[in-house]
Amino acid sequence: MHITKIELEDFKSHADSKFEFNSGKTAITGENGAGKTTLIEAVAWTLFDLLDYKKEDIVRRGAKKGTARVTFESGLDEREYTVYRDTLNGYNVYDPQLKTRIADKKEEVCRFMWQHLGVEPGTDLKTLFRQTIGVPQGTMTSDFLKTPEQRKPIFDKLLRVEEYRRGSDELLKTSRYIEQRIASAREKIARAEGELNRFDAIEVDHKNIVAQVEELVSNLQTINREVSERNENVRKFDEIAGCCEKLRTAFDKIASDAAKTEILHAQKERDRDAAVSAAKKIQEAEPLHLKHLAALGRLKELERERFERDKLKTELTKVESALINVKADQKRFQENLDNALKAHHTIELLKPLAAEQGRLETELEAVRNKAANARAIANQIASLTEKINRLRDSYKANQAQKAGAESKSKGAADLTELQKRDFEIVQKLAQLRASLDRDERFQSEIKNGLCPILSQKCLNLKEGETLESFVTSQFSELRAKITVYETQHRTVALNLQSSREADKYIEALEAYTKRAKEIEAEGKSLTNELLPLQNEYAGLPSFEGELAQIESQLAALENPKAKIAIFQKEAAREFELRENITKIESNLERLDTERLITVEQLESYKDTDELWLKFSEERDNTLEAHRVHLANETAALLRELREKEFDESNRELLRLRELAGNAEKELADASGGYDQEMHITEKSHLLGAEKRKAELGATLNVVNQREAELAADLARLAETMKAMTAEFIQKERLEKIAEATTFIRDTLKEAAPRVARNYVHHVSLEANQMFREISGNAEHTLKWAEDYGIMLEEGGYDRPFISLSGGEQMAAALSVRLALLKQLSDIRIAFFDEPTTNMDAERRENLAMQISQITHFDQLFVISHDDTFENYVDNVVAIERD
């Protein structure tokens, strides 16, 4: 397969970008930040479900969602498909020829990609991409530089070795489950065998119980016939007794009704007599009752007149009270008018004193202003004096700090020279330590006195000198030089520190000098401001005596202005008071008129109280007759009704007495043919027969229940025997399955390392072939060991990955990863993201040449910010920053 197109919209730095690709080697170039690595991230996210950060982080700023479309030509059917994915959970595969979606959602898309990438279902696409197809920038060789323990989990997961171990562990659960099932089957068989031991005893009990049931059924039929006969006899006696009981009940009811009617008849007679007596009493009290009603009517009319009279008395009281109040107001306003007239005279007397008070107050205000001005000048003098004193203290402190800074700033001139010397020593030490480290690694690679580079004895040694002794002598010389330079570096570092401290005080000394000048200038300015104020304050007299004299004169006057103001308010009320007095006189005249009218109206009610007493006495004298009339009026009106009810009650009583006599005779006739003792005897015999029947029935039920239980036990034991047979068969089947599961589990456990060794062997062969193609040297053999480490065989010696040069490491790691991709899948695409990081121009050129030698791949993408690869690839795609 190969990728034909990548389309990005609002995806990181790409607003709306589309890139088309052909088969072969493609270089993707552009400046840093242009979005080159974003193309790899888009492929990883859409085709391999790999994203190393949150989806929100790939959305372009200001956009609602980011989308990516990757179109590829499948190696399975050589047709194009487009995989679409966005940050809002949109994920599908589109067939441009059919113009329809053929996979939707993550699960369906993953199954589609497994099929068209040529990998086994369940393959971890994220790990496959991260370790083989699109190794992250700067990590191509890092995994092979790790320890074997660190490499193992990385490549075990890639080679799916762990799946064999996990399969073995999962089968352990299955084995345990099967063992539990076998143990459960054995337990059920043992329980069934225990239950079947009771089968014969239960069968004998069942036969005995069946015989007992037959005997009980025969006895129950006999007792049923006896019960039927005695039931018939008792029924006949019950019918006769029932008839007698009905007649007795009817007689008792008639007798009870007759007794009730006699009581009701007596009550009706009493009600009739009471009504006759009430009519007689009403007739006697009728004249006095009418007189009482007339008196009540007259009293009601007099009550109204009394109310009108009391109302007039209340009005008269109000008028008289108002007269008293108005006269009091008249007196008060007259007194206030007299006071207002006196106020006019007093004001004329106070006016000369008020003029004197105004003159003194003006003089007092002028003196107070002069005194306030003098105090303000004194405050200014005190403030300026305090500021000058603070400046003198600041000047002394600044001079002391300046002197200290001058003494500590000595030696600052040597700072530049010391820094230069310190840099030279550090550079020299770094070179010597690098040489020592290189020689130590060289010594560790020496074997049997042979040069690790040329794999033969060194020809530059003196006679009798070995390669190891030569290298050791070089160590001593280098360590001695390092010791000398370290001592010099410590001395220079101490002097450099002192010089840096002194350099800090140079700036402080300049600040102290500048501050001294500022303080001196400010002091002169304040002194020039202070002298005129002191001269002005010295010529001012004291104002305290003059203030006291004026205040004493004002106090003696007793504030005539305030008194005039009070009297003026009082005098101003003269007109108002005269108007009020006029209104009061008018009110007095009106109230006198109202009082005379009310007195005349009261004269018409002078006989009301006398008439009230007369008719009240008449009402009281006739009250008893009125009460008698009211008490008997209702009863007298019911006289005719009570007499009629008495007659009807008398006729009903005679009828009931006749019915009671007839019922008593019928009861005596019916009781003659009934024998109560024989009835009781038959009931007793029936009860005994029914009791025996119930006992036999209960016994039969118990026996039937026992027979059913035994039959159920026999049926259950038969089922148990059948189930036990099935359990025997199930146990044998499970034992065979357990044996097969154990075999499969042991096979998987042993297969994991064998599968790993097999993968490593084939990947090593494929990687060696690629490495020879890349390097162009068929004498070197690349090996990928079982601990996932890389070795390079050269001249019969194995060189570990860590001892290879940078170019060799990159070529070796590249070969192994591409070989892994060929062995694990049908994918023939790879991405190299900035493979020349930290390489010089020569090494970049060599790596470009090596990558150009790679064959057997449909597409190789090299992402770089320089133009090194442009001459060694088939296609170049340049990306510019949006």
Beta strands, then each sheet from edge to edge (+ up, - down):
strand 1: 2-11
strand 2: 14-20
strand 3: 24-29
strand 4: 67-73
strand 5: 80-86
strand 6: 91-95
strand 7: 100-104
strand 8: 134-135
strand 9: 781-784
strand 10: 790-794
strand 11: 797-800
strand 12: 829-833
strand 13: 859-864
strand 14: 875-878
sheet 1: 2+ 1- 4+ 5- 6+ 7-
sheet 2: 8+ 12+ 13+ 3+ 14+
sheet 3: 9+ 10- 11+
end
